[in-house]
Amino acid sequence: MMIAMIGAALLTVGASPDAGRQAFFDPGISDRGVACATCHEASPEEDTDGLIRAGHSLFDVARRPHWRGDVRRSSLPTVRAAMEPCIEIYMGGLRTKDDGALIARFLEQNVGTGKAPPALVIKPSLEADRDYARPKYLSGDPDRGRKLYYRACHSCHPHGDKEGIAGRVAGLDRARVAANVREGTGLLRGRRDPAAWMAFFGADRLSDDEVADIAAFVEGLGAKAR
């Protein structure tokens, strides 16, 4: 084990400065074809590339006081440890451990020079009774939804009616779409479907109105297919 750890350390030290960044954006490193960049940006939020990702930017994440609520960093003492839940749940594992070491080193170096950022507060927007057939999700605009869909959903569900790294969604009813967007795999409730791995979009990633617009567009795709 010690030899493996030393080997990983030597790899990261000897790797080119861009190797970790390339691994961050490379979907080929995971068993599901999901990259870190599928859900997270590597730049500050204000320097967005226009896509809407489920996760927050990981720029400066290494300087946050804690991760995933582990205030004492007893379970997640390092950036590498904090990465592991996402790697396991959403990416399905990495093809080599070396990629994890490279990405962790990239995140440790991809930091700002000003004041360290505060702990990140995740803002889920779940319906307590799991009922998403609510007026706020059922009156969206499909034209606005199309624009949002290509920014937030297309990378995993291409065009809505094609198989990608995730399945077809065309024709799902609006309540189902809203539930999928807000709940993801169900991990937020303490249990998850092991066969599913969609990340949830919280209230600070997509508003209720935006979710409604996306739902209207997706439902309409089913009508066009008939």
PyMOL CGO cylinders between C-alpha atoms (Angstrom):
from pymol import cmd
from pymol.cgo import CYLINDER

trace = [
    CYLINDER, 0.00, 0.00, 0.00, 2.82, 2.38, 0.89, 0.3, 1, 1, 1, 1, 1, 1,
    CYLINDER, 2.82, 2.38, 0.89, 4.47, 1.70, -2.45, 0.3, 1, 1, 1, 1, 1, 1,
    CYLINDER, 4.47, 1.70, -2.45, 1.23, 2.54, -4.24, 0.3, 1, 1, 1, 1, 1, 1,
    CYLINDER, 1.23, 2.54, -4.24, 0.88, 5.81, -2.32, 0.3, 1, 1, 1, 1, 1, 1,
    CYLINDER, 0.88, 5.81, -2.32, 4.47, 6.76, -3.12, 0.3, 1, 1, 1, 1, 1, 1,
    CYLINDER, 4.47, 6.76, -3.12, 3.87, 5.90, -6.76, 0.3, 1, 1, 1, 1, 1, 1,
    CYLINDER, 3.87, 5.90, -6.76, 0.80, 8.13, -6.91, 0.3, 1, 1, 1, 1, 1, 1,
    CYLINDER, 0.80, 8.13, -6.91, 2.68, 10.97, -5.26, 0.3, 1, 1, 1, 1, 1, 1,
    CYLINDER, 2.68, 10.97, -5.26, 5.53, 10.67, -7.73, 0.3, 1, 1, 1, 1, 1, 1,
    CYLINDER, 5.53, 10.67, -7.73, 3.06, 10.63, -10.60, 0.3, 1, 1, 1, 1, 1, 1,
    CYLINDER, 3.06, 10.63, -10.60, 1.42, 13.87, -9.53, 0.3, 1, 1, 1, 1, 1, 1,
    CYLINDER, 1.42, 13.87, -9.53, 4.75, 15.57, -8.91, 0.3, 1, 1, 1, 1, 1, 1,
    CYLINDER, 4.75, 15.57, -8.91, 6.10, 14.51, -12.29, 0.3, 1, 1, 1, 1, 1, 1,
    CYLINDER, 6.10, 14.51, -12.29, 2.95, 15.17, -14.29, 0.3, 1, 1, 1, 1, 1, 1,
    CYLINDER, 2.95, 15.17, -14.29, 2.60, 18.24, -16.47, 0.3, 1, 1, 1, 1, 1, 1,
    CYLINDER, 2.60, 18.24, -16.47, 0.73, 21.18, -14.90, 0.3, 1, 1, 1, 1, 1, 1,
    CYLINDER, 0.73, 21.18, -14.90, -2.16, 20.64, -17.30, 0.3, 1, 1, 1, 1, 1, 1,
    CYLINDER, -2.16, 20.64, -17.30, -2.55, 16.90, -16.66, 0.3, 1, 1, 1, 1, 1, 1,
    CYLINDER, -2.55, 16.90, -16.66, -4.94, 17.36, -13.74, 0.3, 1, 1, 1, 1, 1, 1,
    CYLINDER, -4.94, 17.36, -13.74, -7.02, 19.93, -15.58, 0.3, 1, 1, 1, 1, 1, 1,
    CYLINDER, -7.02, 19.93, -15.58, -7.27, 17.63, -18.57, 0.3, 1, 1, 1, 1, 1, 1,
    CYLINDER, -7.27, 17.63, -18.57, -8.39, 14.78, -16.32, 0.3, 1, 1, 1, 1, 1, 1,
    CYLINDER, -8.39, 14.78, -16.32, -11.01, 17.08, -14.74, 0.3, 1, 1, 1, 1, 1, 1,
    CYLINDER, -11.01, 17.08, -14.74, -12.59, 17.64, -18.17, 0.3, 1, 1, 1, 1, 1, 1,
    CYLINDER, -12.59, 17.64, -18.17, -12.07, 14.12, -19.55, 0.3, 1, 1, 1, 1, 1, 1,
    CYLINDER, -12.07, 14.12, -19.55, -15.21, 11.91, -19.52, 0.3, 1, 1, 1, 1, 1, 1,
    CYLINDER, -15.21, 11.91, -19.52, -13.07, 8.92, -20.43, 0.3, 1, 1, 1, 1, 1, 1,
    CYLINDER, -13.07, 8.92, -20.43, -11.61, 8.64, -16.93, 0.3, 1, 1, 1, 1, 1, 1,
    CYLINDER, -11.61, 8.64, -16.93, -14.85, 7.29, -15.45, 0.3, 1, 1, 1, 1, 1, 1,
    CYLINDER, -14.85, 7.29, -15.45, -16.70, 4.05, -16.05, 0.3, 1, 1, 1, 1, 1, 1,
    CYLINDER, -16.70, 4.05, -16.05, -19.90, 5.93, -16.99, 0.3, 1, 1, 1, 1, 1, 1,
    CYLINDER, -19.90, 5.93, -16.99, -18.33, 8.49, -19.28, 0.3, 1, 1, 1, 1, 1, 1,
    CYLINDER, -18.33, 8.49, -19.28, -18.96, 11.26, -16.78, 0.3, 1, 1, 1, 1, 1, 1,
    CYLINDER, -18.96, 11.26, -16.78, -16.31, 13.92, -16.17, 0.3, 1, 1, 1, 1, 1, 1,
    CYLINDER, -16.31, 13.92, -16.17, -15.95, 16.16, -13.13, 0.3, 1, 1, 1, 1, 1, 1,
    CYLINDER, -15.95, 16.16, -13.13, -16.77, 18.98, -15.55, 0.3, 1, 1, 1, 1, 1, 1,
    CYLINDER, -16.77, 18.98, -15.55, -20.12, 17.38, -16.35, 0.3, 1, 1, 1, 1, 1, 1,
    CYLINDER, -20.12, 17.38, -16.35, -21.40, 18.67, -13.00, 0.3, 1, 1, 1, 1, 1, 1,
    CYLINDER, -21.40, 18.67, -13.00, -18.81, 21.28, -11.96, 0.3, 1, 1, 1, 1, 1, 1,
    CYLINDER, -18.81, 21.28, -11.96, -16.96, 24.21, -13.44, 0.3, 1, 1, 1, 1, 1, 1,
    CYLINDER, -16.96, 24.21, -13.44, -13.29, 24.74, -12.74, 0.3, 1, 1, 1, 1, 1, 1,
    CYLINDER, -13.29, 24.74, -12.74, -13.51, 28.53, -13.09, 0.3, 1, 1, 1, 1, 1, 1,
    CYLINDER, -13.51, 28.53, -13.09, -15.13, 31.08, -10.77, 0.3, 1, 1, 1, 1, 1, 1,
    CYLINDER, -15.13, 31.08, -10.77, -18.93, 31.15, -11.05, 0.3, 1, 1, 1, 1, 1, 1,
    CYLINDER, -18.93, 31.15, -11.05, -18.82, 34.60, -12.63, 0.3, 1, 1, 1, 1, 1, 1,
    CYLINDER, -18.82, 34.60, -12.63, -16.64, 33.27, -15.46, 0.3, 1, 1, 1, 1, 1, 1,
    CYLINDER, -16.64, 33.27, -15.46, -19.25, 30.73, -16.54, 0.3, 1, 1, 1, 1, 1, 1,
    CYLINDER, -19.25, 30.73, -16.54, -19.13, 29.09, -19.94, 0.3, 1, 1, 1, 1, 1, 1,
    CYLINDER, -19.13, 29.09, -19.94, -22.90, 29.38, -20.21, 0.3, 1, 1, 1, 1, 1, 1,
    CYLINDER, -22.90, 29.38, -20.21, -23.79, 25.83, -19.20, 0.3, 1, 1, 1, 1, 1, 1,
    CYLINDER, -23.79, 25.83, -19.20, -25.91, 25.22, -16.11, 0.3, 1, 1, 1, 1, 1, 1,
    CYLINDER, -25.91, 25.22, -16.11, -24.40, 22.43, -14.06, 0.3, 1, 1, 1, 1, 1, 1,
    CYLINDER, -24.40, 22.43, -14.06, -25.95, 20.62, -11.11, 0.3, 1, 1, 1, 1, 1, 1,
    CYLINDER, -25.95, 20.62, -11.11, -22.88, 21.18, -8.95, 0.3, 1, 1, 1, 1, 1, 1,
    CYLINDER, -22.88, 21.18, -8.95, -21.19, 24.40, -7.94, 0.3, 1, 1, 1, 1, 1, 1,
    CYLINDER, -21.19, 24.40, -7.94, -17.84, 25.56, -9.26, 0.3, 1, 1, 1, 1, 1, 1,
    CYLINDER, -17.84, 25.56, -9.26, -14.86, 23.79, -7.71, 0.3, 1, 1, 1, 1, 1, 1,
    CYLINDER, -14.86, 23.79, -7.71, -12.62, 26.79, -8.15, 0.3, 1, 1, 1, 1, 1, 1,
    CYLINDER, -12.62, 26.79, -8.15, -11.03, 27.56, -4.76, 0.3, 1, 1, 1, 1, 1, 1,
    CYLINDER, -11.03, 27.56, -4.76, -12.69, 24.50, -3.21, 0.3, 1, 1, 1, 1, 1, 1,
    CYLINDER, -12.69, 24.50, -3.21, -9.42, 23.46, -1.56, 0.3, 1, 1, 1, 1, 1, 1,
    CYLINDER, -9.42, 23.46, -1.56, -9.57, 26.54, 0.67, 0.3, 1, 1, 1, 1, 1, 1,
    CYLINDER, -9.57, 26.54, 0.67, -13.10, 25.99, 1.93, 0.3, 1, 1, 1, 1, 1, 1,
    CYLINDER, -13.10, 25.99, 1.93, -13.28, 25.32, 5.69, 0.3, 1, 1, 1, 1, 1, 1,
    CYLINDER, -13.28, 25.32, 5.69, -15.02, 21.98, 5.22, 0.3, 1, 1, 1, 1, 1, 1,
    CYLINDER, -15.02, 21.98, 5.22, -16.76, 19.81, 2.63, 0.3, 1, 1, 1, 1, 1, 1,
    CYLINDER, -16.76, 19.81, 2.63, -20.14, 18.05, 2.54, 0.3, 1, 1, 1, 1, 1, 1,
    CYLINDER, -20.14, 18.05, 2.54, -20.94, 19.14, 6.09, 0.3, 1, 1, 1, 1, 1, 1,
    CYLINDER, -20.94, 19.14, 6.09, -17.92, 17.40, 7.64, 0.3, 1, 1, 1, 1, 1, 1,
    CYLINDER, -17.92, 17.40, 7.64, -17.09, 20.37, 9.89, 0.3, 1, 1, 1, 1, 1, 1,
    CYLINDER, -17.09, 20.37, 9.89, -14.25, 18.62, 11.71, 0.3, 1, 1, 1, 1, 1, 1,
    CYLINDER, -14.25, 18.62, 11.71, -12.95, 16.95, 8.55, 0.3, 1, 1, 1, 1, 1, 1,
    CYLINDER, -12.95, 16.95, 8.55, -12.95, 13.65, 10.39, 0.3, 1, 1, 1, 1, 1, 1,
    CYLINDER, -12.95, 13.65, 10.39, -14.37, 11.64, 7.49, 0.3, 1, 1, 1, 1, 1, 1,
    CYLINDER, -14.37, 11.64, 7.49, -13.26, 13.89, 4.64, 0.3, 1, 1, 1, 1, 1, 1,
    CYLINDER, -13.26, 13.89, 4.64, -9.91, 15.32, 5.72, 0.3, 1, 1, 1, 1, 1, 1,
    CYLINDER, -9.91, 15.32, 5.72, -8.57, 16.03, 2.23, 0.3, 1, 1, 1, 1, 1, 1,
    CYLINDER, -8.57, 16.03, 2.23, -9.78, 17.17, -1.18, 0.3, 1, 1, 1, 1, 1, 1,
    CYLINDER, -9.78, 17.17, -1.18, -9.16, 13.65, -2.46, 0.3, 1, 1, 1, 1, 1, 1,
    CYLINDER, -9.16, 13.65, -2.46, -11.39, 12.17, 0.25, 0.3, 1, 1, 1, 1, 1, 1,
    CYLINDER, -11.39, 12.17, 0.25, -14.11, 14.75, -0.44, 0.3, 1, 1, 1, 1, 1, 1,
    CYLINDER, -14.11, 14.75, -0.44, -14.09, 13.75, -4.11, 0.3, 1, 1, 1, 1, 1, 1,
    CYLINDER, -14.09, 13.75, -4.11, -14.77, 10.09, -3.37, 0.3, 1, 1, 1, 1, 1, 1,
    CYLINDER, -14.77, 10.09, -3.37, -18.57, 10.20, -2.83, 0.3, 1, 1, 1, 1, 1, 1,
    CYLINDER, -18.57, 10.20, -2.83, -19.08, 11.87, -6.21, 0.3, 1, 1, 1, 1, 1, 1,
    CYLINDER, -19.08, 11.87, -6.21, -16.66, 9.51, -7.91, 0.3, 1, 1, 1, 1, 1, 1,
    CYLINDER, -16.66, 9.51, -7.91, -18.50, 6.49, -6.54, 0.3, 1, 1, 1, 1, 1, 1,
    CYLINDER, -18.50, 6.49, -6.54, -22.11, 7.67, -6.85, 0.3, 1, 1, 1, 1, 1, 1,
    CYLINDER, -22.11, 7.67, -6.85, -22.15, 9.73, -10.02, 0.3, 1, 1, 1, 1, 1, 1,
    CYLINDER, -22.15, 9.73, -10.02, -19.09, 8.69, -12.01, 0.3, 1, 1, 1, 1, 1, 1,
    CYLINDER, -19.09, 8.69, -12.01, -19.25, 4.99, -11.20, 0.3, 1, 1, 1, 1, 1, 1,
    CYLINDER, -19.25, 4.99, -11.20, -15.58, 4.92, -10.27, 0.3, 1, 1, 1, 1, 1, 1,
    CYLINDER, -15.58, 4.92, -10.27, -12.39, 5.94, -12.05, 0.3, 1, 1, 1, 1, 1, 1,
    CYLINDER, -12.39, 5.94, -12.05, -10.57, 3.73, -14.49, 0.3, 1, 1, 1, 1, 1, 1,
    CYLINDER, -10.57, 3.73, -14.49, -7.27, 4.41, -12.71, 0.3, 1, 1, 1, 1, 1, 1,
    CYLINDER, -7.27, 4.41, -12.71, -6.44, 5.80, -9.27, 0.3, 1, 1, 1, 1, 1, 1,
    CYLINDER, -6.44, 5.80, -9.27, -3.81, 8.00, -10.89, 0.3, 1, 1, 1, 1, 1, 1,
    CYLINDER, -3.81, 8.00, -10.89, -6.57, 10.16, -12.39, 0.3, 1, 1, 1, 1, 1, 1,
    CYLINDER, -6.57, 10.16, -12.39, -8.00, 10.83, -8.93, 0.3, 1, 1, 1, 1, 1, 1,
    CYLINDER, -8.00, 10.83, -8.93, -4.61, 11.94, -7.67, 0.3, 1, 1, 1, 1, 1, 1,
    CYLINDER, -4.61, 11.94, -7.67, -4.13, 14.24, -10.66, 0.3, 1, 1, 1, 1, 1, 1,
    CYLINDER, -4.13, 14.24, -10.66, -7.55, 15.85, -10.23, 0.3, 1, 1, 1, 1, 1, 1,
    CYLINDER, -7.55, 15.85, -10.23, -7.04, 16.34, -6.49, 0.3, 1, 1, 1, 1, 1, 1,
    CYLINDER, -7.04, 16.34, -6.49, -3.71, 18.04, -7.15, 0.3, 1, 1, 1, 1, 1, 1,
    CYLINDER, -3.71, 18.04, -7.15, -5.34, 20.27, -9.78, 0.3, 1, 1, 1, 1, 1, 1,
    CYLINDER, -5.34, 20.27, -9.78, -8.07, 21.33, -7.34, 0.3, 1, 1, 1, 1, 1, 1,
    CYLINDER, -8.07, 21.33, -7.34, -5.51, 22.01, -4.62, 0.3, 1, 1, 1, 1, 1, 1,
    CYLINDER, -5.51, 22.01, -4.62, -3.67, 24.34, -7.00, 0.3, 1, 1, 1, 1, 1, 1,
    CYLINDER, -3.67, 24.34, -7.00, -6.74, 25.87, -8.68, 0.3, 1, 1, 1, 1, 1, 1,
    CYLINDER, -6.74, 25.87, -8.68, -7.33, 28.48, -5.99, 0.3, 1, 1, 1, 1, 1, 1,
    CYLINDER, -7.33, 28.48, -5.99, -7.69, 32.23, -5.67, 0.3, 1, 1, 1, 1, 1, 1,
    CYLINDER, -7.69, 32.23, -5.67, -5.36, 34.70, -4.01, 0.3, 1, 1, 1, 1, 1, 1,
    CYLINDER, -5.36, 34.70, -4.01, -7.85, 36.71, -1.97, 0.3, 1, 1, 1, 1, 1, 1,
    CYLINDER, -7.85, 36.71, -1.97, -9.85, 35.85, 1.11, 0.3, 1, 1, 1, 1, 1, 1,
    CYLINDER, -9.85, 35.85, 1.11, -10.63, 32.15, 1.49, 0.3, 1, 1, 1, 1, 1, 1,
    CYLINDER, -10.63, 32.15, 1.49, -14.22, 31.29, 0.55, 0.3, 1, 1, 1, 1, 1, 1,
    CYLINDER, -14.22, 31.29, 0.55, -16.80, 30.38, 3.22, 0.3, 1, 1, 1, 1, 1, 1,
    CYLINDER, -16.80, 30.38, 3.22, -18.31, 26.94, 3.57, 0.3, 1, 1, 1, 1, 1, 1,
    CYLINDER, -18.31, 26.94, 3.57, -20.67, 26.24, 0.70, 0.3, 1, 1, 1, 1, 1, 1,
    CYLINDER, -20.67, 26.24, 0.70, -24.34, 25.98, 1.63, 0.3, 1, 1, 1, 1, 1, 1,
    CYLINDER, -24.34, 25.98, 1.63, -26.22, 23.55, -0.60, 0.3, 1, 1, 1, 1, 1, 1,
    CYLINDER, -26.22, 23.55, -0.60, -29.81, 24.63, -1.30, 0.3, 1, 1, 1, 1, 1, 1,
    CYLINDER, -29.81, 24.63, -1.30, -31.94, 21.65, -2.25, 0.3, 1, 1, 1, 1, 1, 1,
    CYLINDER, -31.94, 21.65, -2.25, -35.55, 22.32, -3.19, 0.3, 1, 1, 1, 1, 1, 1,
    CYLINDER, -35.55, 22.32, -3.19, -37.44, 19.12, -2.45, 0.3, 1, 1, 1, 1, 1, 1,
    CYLINDER, -37.44, 19.12, -2.45, -41.19, 18.77, -2.04, 0.3, 1, 1, 1, 1, 1, 1,
    CYLINDER, -41.19, 18.77, -2.04, -41.68, 17.18, 1.37, 0.3, 1, 1, 1, 1, 1, 1,
    CYLINDER, -41.68, 17.18, 1.37, -44.58, 15.02, 0.19, 0.3, 1, 1, 1, 1, 1, 1,
    CYLINDER, -44.58, 15.02, 0.19, -42.79, 14.10, -3.07, 0.3, 1, 1, 1, 1, 1, 1,
    CYLINDER, -42.79, 14.10, -3.07, -45.70, 15.61, -5.01, 0.3, 1, 1, 1, 1, 1, 1,
    CYLINDER, -45.70, 15.61, -5.01, -44.40, 17.57, -7.99, 0.3, 1, 1, 1, 1, 1, 1,
    CYLINDER, -44.40, 17.57, -7.99, -47.77, 17.87, -9.74, 0.3, 1, 1, 1, 1, 1, 1,
    CYLINDER, -47.77, 17.87, -9.74, -47.98, 21.42, -8.47, 0.3, 1, 1, 1, 1, 1, 1,
    CYLINDER, -47.98, 21.42, -8.47, -49.04, 24.53, -10.42, 0.3, 1, 1, 1, 1, 1, 1,
    CYLINDER, -49.04, 24.53, -10.42, -45.55, 26.03, -10.16, 0.3, 1, 1, 1, 1, 1, 1,
    CYLINDER, -45.55, 26.03, -10.16, -44.13, 23.12, -12.18, 0.3, 1, 1, 1, 1, 1, 1,
    CYLINDER, -44.13, 23.12, -12.18, -47.03, 22.73, -14.63, 0.3, 1, 1, 1, 1, 1, 1,
    CYLINDER, -47.03, 22.73, -14.63, -47.24, 26.13, -16.30, 0.3, 1, 1, 1, 1, 1, 1,
    CYLINDER, -47.24, 26.13, -16.30, -43.84, 26.50, -17.91, 0.3, 1, 1, 1, 1, 1, 1,
    CYLINDER, -43.84, 26.50, -17.91, -43.00, 27.87, -21.34, 0.3, 1, 1, 1, 1, 1, 1,
    CYLINDER, -43.00, 27.87, -21.34, -41.51, 25.29, -23.75, 0.3, 1, 1, 1, 1, 1, 1,
    CYLINDER, -41.51, 25.29, -23.75, -39.64, 27.89, -25.82, 0.3, 1, 1, 1, 1, 1, 1,
    CYLINDER, -39.64, 27.89, -25.82, -37.78, 29.15, -22.78, 0.3, 1, 1, 1, 1, 1, 1,
    CYLINDER, -37.78, 29.15, -22.78, -37.43, 25.53, -21.71, 0.3, 1, 1, 1, 1, 1, 1,
    CYLINDER, -37.43, 25.53, -21.71, -35.65, 24.58, -24.91, 0.3, 1, 1, 1, 1, 1, 1,
    CYLINDER, -35.65, 24.58, -24.91, -32.93, 27.15, -24.31, 0.3, 1, 1, 1, 1, 1, 1,
    CYLINDER, -32.93, 27.15, -24.31, -32.51, 26.02, -20.72, 0.3, 1, 1, 1, 1, 1, 1,
    CYLINDER, -32.51, 26.02, -20.72, -32.54, 22.35, -21.70, 0.3, 1, 1, 1, 1, 1, 1,
    CYLINDER, -32.54, 22.35, -21.70, -29.55, 22.72, -23.99, 0.3, 1, 1, 1, 1, 1, 1,
    CYLINDER, -29.55, 22.72, -23.99, -27.65, 24.52, -21.24, 0.3, 1, 1, 1, 1, 1, 1,
    CYLINDER, -27.65, 24.52, -21.24, -28.53, 22.18, -18.38, 0.3, 1, 1, 1, 1, 1, 1,
    CYLINDER, -28.53, 22.18, -18.38, -29.63, 18.78, -19.69, 0.3, 1, 1, 1, 1, 1, 1,
    CYLINDER, -29.63, 18.78, -19.69, -28.40, 18.15, -23.23, 0.3, 1, 1, 1, 1, 1, 1,
    CYLINDER, -28.40, 18.15, -23.23, -24.92, 16.94, -22.22, 0.3, 1, 1, 1, 1, 1, 1,
    CYLINDER, -24.92, 16.94, -22.22, -26.42, 13.83, -20.57, 0.3, 1, 1, 1, 1, 1, 1,
    CYLINDER, -26.42, 13.83, -20.57, -29.74, 13.52, -22.46, 0.3, 1, 1, 1, 1, 1, 1,
    CYLINDER, -29.74, 13.52, -22.46, -28.89, 14.66, -26.02, 0.3, 1, 1, 1, 1, 1, 1,
    CYLINDER, -28.89, 14.66, -26.02, -31.83, 16.47, -27.62, 0.3, 1, 1, 1, 1, 1, 1,
    CYLINDER, -31.83, 16.47, -27.62, -34.11, 14.72, -25.13, 0.3, 1, 1, 1, 1, 1, 1,
    CYLINDER, -34.11, 14.72, -25.13, -34.99, 11.95, -27.56, 0.3, 1, 1, 1, 1, 1, 1,
    CYLINDER, -34.99, 11.95, -27.56, -31.58, 10.31, -27.97, 0.3, 1, 1, 1, 1, 1, 1,
    CYLINDER, -31.58, 10.31, -27.97, -29.59, 7.90, -25.82, 0.3, 1, 1, 1, 1, 1, 1,
    CYLINDER, -29.59, 7.90, -25.82, -26.47, 9.51, -24.37, 0.3, 1, 1, 1, 1, 1, 1,
    CYLINDER, -26.47, 9.51, -24.37, -24.61, 8.84, -21.16, 0.3, 1, 1, 1, 1, 1, 1,
    CYLINDER, -24.61, 8.84, -21.16, -28.14, 8.87, -19.74, 0.3, 1, 1, 1, 1, 1, 1,
    CYLINDER, -28.14, 8.87, -19.74, -31.44, 7.79, -21.25, 0.3, 1, 1, 1, 1, 1, 1,
    CYLINDER, -31.44, 7.79, -21.25, -34.16, 9.40, -23.35, 0.3, 1, 1, 1, 1, 1, 1,
    CYLINDER, -34.16, 9.40, -23.35, -36.50, 11.78, -21.53, 0.3, 1, 1, 1, 1, 1, 1,
    CYLINDER, -36.50, 11.78, -21.53, -38.77, 12.94, -24.36, 0.3, 1, 1, 1, 1, 1, 1,
    CYLINDER, -38.77, 12.94, -24.36, -42.42, 12.83, -23.40, 0.3, 1, 1, 1, 1, 1, 1,
    CYLINDER, -42.42, 12.83, -23.40, -42.03, 12.50, -19.64, 0.3, 1, 1, 1, 1, 1, 1,
    CYLINDER, -42.03, 12.50, -19.64, -44.84, 14.38, -17.95, 0.3, 1, 1, 1, 1, 1, 1,
    CYLINDER, -44.84, 14.38, -17.95, -44.04, 17.67, -16.28, 0.3, 1, 1, 1, 1, 1, 1,
    CYLINDER, -44.04, 17.67, -16.28, -44.33, 16.43, -12.71, 0.3, 1, 1, 1, 1, 1, 1,
    CYLINDER, -44.33, 16.43, -12.71, -41.92, 13.57, -13.44, 0.3, 1, 1, 1, 1, 1, 1,
    CYLINDER, -41.92, 13.57, -13.44, -39.38, 15.92, -15.00, 0.3, 1, 1, 1, 1, 1, 1,
    CYLINDER, -39.38, 15.92, -15.00, -39.59, 18.29, -12.04, 0.3, 1, 1, 1, 1, 1, 1,
    CYLINDER, -39.59, 18.29, -12.04, -39.13, 15.40, -9.62, 0.3, 1, 1, 1, 1, 1, 1,
    CYLINDER, -39.13, 15.40, -9.62, -36.09, 14.11, -11.50, 0.3, 1, 1, 1, 1, 1, 1,
    CYLINDER, -36.09, 14.11, -11.50, -34.48, 17.55, -11.59, 0.3, 1, 1, 1, 1, 1, 1,
    CYLINDER, -34.48, 17.55, -11.59, -35.08, 18.31, -7.92, 0.3, 1, 1, 1, 1, 1, 1,
    CYLINDER, -35.08, 18.31, -7.92, -34.53, 14.83, -6.47, 0.3, 1, 1, 1, 1, 1, 1,
    CYLINDER, -34.53, 14.83, -6.47, -31.83, 13.36, -8.69, 0.3, 1, 1, 1, 1, 1, 1,
    CYLINDER, -31.83, 13.36, -8.69, -31.02, 9.86, -7.43, 0.3, 1, 1, 1, 1, 1, 1,
    CYLINDER, -31.02, 9.86, -7.43, -32.83, 10.44, -4.17, 0.3, 1, 1, 1, 1, 1, 1,
    CYLINDER, -32.83, 10.44, -4.17, -29.56, 10.74, -2.27, 0.3, 1, 1, 1, 1, 1, 1,
    CYLINDER, -29.56, 10.74, -2.27, -30.78, 13.84, -0.44, 0.3, 1, 1, 1, 1, 1, 1,
    CYLINDER, -30.78, 13.84, -0.44, -33.36, 11.79, 1.43, 0.3, 1, 1, 1, 1, 1, 1,
    CYLINDER, -33.36, 11.79, 1.43, -30.77, 9.36, 2.71, 0.3, 1, 1, 1, 1, 1, 1,
    CYLINDER, -30.77, 9.36, 2.71, -31.49, 6.59, 0.23, 0.3, 1, 1, 1, 1, 1, 1,
    CYLINDER, -31.49, 6.59, 0.23, -30.77, 6.27, -3.44, 0.3, 1, 1, 1, 1, 1, 1,
    CYLINDER, -30.77, 6.27, -3.44, -31.48, 4.03, -6.37, 0.3, 1, 1, 1, 1, 1, 1,
    CYLINDER, -31.48, 4.03, -6.37, -28.17, 2.23, -7.01, 0.3, 1, 1, 1, 1, 1, 1,
    CYLINDER, -28.17, 2.23, -7.01, -29.06, 1.98, -10.69, 0.3, 1, 1, 1, 1, 1, 1,
    CYLINDER, -29.06, 1.98, -10.69, -29.52, 5.75, -11.00, 0.3, 1, 1, 1, 1, 1, 1,
    CYLINDER, -29.52, 5.75, -11.00, -26.91, 8.46, -10.80, 0.3, 1, 1, 1, 1, 1, 1,
    CYLINDER, -26.91, 8.46, -10.80, -28.47, 11.78, -11.79, 0.3, 1, 1, 1, 1, 1, 1,
    CYLINDER, -28.47, 11.78, -11.79, -27.34, 14.73, -9.71, 0.3, 1, 1, 1, 1, 1, 1,
    CYLINDER, -27.34, 14.73, -9.71, -30.02, 17.04, -8.31, 0.3, 1, 1, 1, 1, 1, 1,
    CYLINDER, -30.02, 17.04, -8.31, -30.36, 20.70, -9.26, 0.3, 1, 1, 1, 1, 1, 1,
    CYLINDER, -30.36, 20.70, -9.26, -30.93, 22.83, -6.18, 0.3, 1, 1, 1, 1, 1, 1,
    CYLINDER, -30.93, 22.83, -6.18, -32.79, 26.13, -5.95, 0.3, 1, 1, 1, 1, 1, 1,
    CYLINDER, -32.79, 26.13, -5.95, -29.59, 28.07, -6.56, 0.3, 1, 1, 1, 1, 1, 1,
    CYLINDER, -29.59, 28.07, -6.56, -28.88, 26.16, -9.78, 0.3, 1, 1, 1, 1, 1, 1,
    CYLINDER, -28.88, 26.16, -9.78, -32.36, 26.24, -11.34, 0.3, 1, 1, 1, 1, 1, 1,
    CYLINDER, -32.36, 26.24, -11.34, -35.34, 28.23, -10.10, 0.3, 1, 1, 1, 1, 1, 1,
    CYLINDER, -35.34, 28.23, -10.10, -38.83, 26.71, -9.91, 0.3, 1, 1, 1, 1, 1, 1,
    CYLINDER, -38.83, 26.71, -9.91, -39.81, 28.72, -12.99, 0.3, 1, 1, 1, 1, 1, 1,
    CYLINDER, -39.81, 28.72, -12.99, -36.81, 27.37, -14.91, 0.3, 1, 1, 1, 1, 1, 1,
    CYLINDER, -36.81, 27.37, -14.91, -37.63, 23.80, -13.88, 0.3, 1, 1, 1, 1, 1, 1,
    CYLINDER, -37.63, 23.80, -13.88, -41.20, 24.36, -15.09, 0.3, 1, 1, 1, 1, 1, 1,
    CYLINDER, -41.20, 24.36, -15.09, -39.95, 25.65, -18.44, 0.3, 1, 1, 1, 1, 1, 1,
    CYLINDER, -39.95, 25.65, -18.44, -37.67, 22.63, -18.92, 0.3, 1, 1, 1, 1, 1, 1,
    CYLINDER, -37.67, 22.63, -18.92, -40.51, 20.30, -17.96, 0.3, 1, 1, 1, 1, 1, 1,
    CYLINDER, -40.51, 20.30, -17.96, -42.79, 21.90, -20.56, 0.3, 1, 1, 1, 1, 1, 1,
    CYLINDER, -42.79, 21.90, -20.56, -40.18, 21.45, -23.28, 0.3, 1, 1, 1, 1, 1, 1,
    CYLINDER, -40.18, 21.45, -23.28, -39.47, 17.81, -22.39, 0.3, 1, 1, 1, 1, 1, 1,
    CYLINDER, -39.47, 17.81, -22.39, -43.15, 16.89, -22.25, 0.3, 1, 1, 1, 1, 1, 1,
    CYLINDER, -43.15, 16.89, -22.25, -43.67, 18.52, -25.64, 0.3, 1, 1, 1, 1, 1, 1,
    CYLINDER, -43.67, 18.52, -25.64, -40.95, 16.40, -27.22, 0.3, 1, 1, 1, 1, 1, 1,
    CYLINDER, -40.95, 16.40, -27.22, -43.18, 13.37, -26.77, 0.3, 1, 1, 1, 1, 1, 1,
    CYLINDER, -43.18, 13.37, -26.77, -45.98, 14.95, -28.79, 0.3, 1, 1, 1, 1, 1, 1,
    CYLINDER, -45.98, 14.95, -28.79, -43.57, 15.79, -31.62, 0.3, 1, 1, 1, 1, 1, 1,
    CYLINDER, -43.57, 15.79, -31.62, -42.34, 12.19, -31.74, 0.3, 1, 1, 1, 1, 1, 1,
    CYLINDER, -42.34, 12.19, -31.74, -45.82, 10.77, -32.32, 0.3, 1, 1, 1, 1, 1, 1,
]
cmd.load_cgo(trace, "trace")
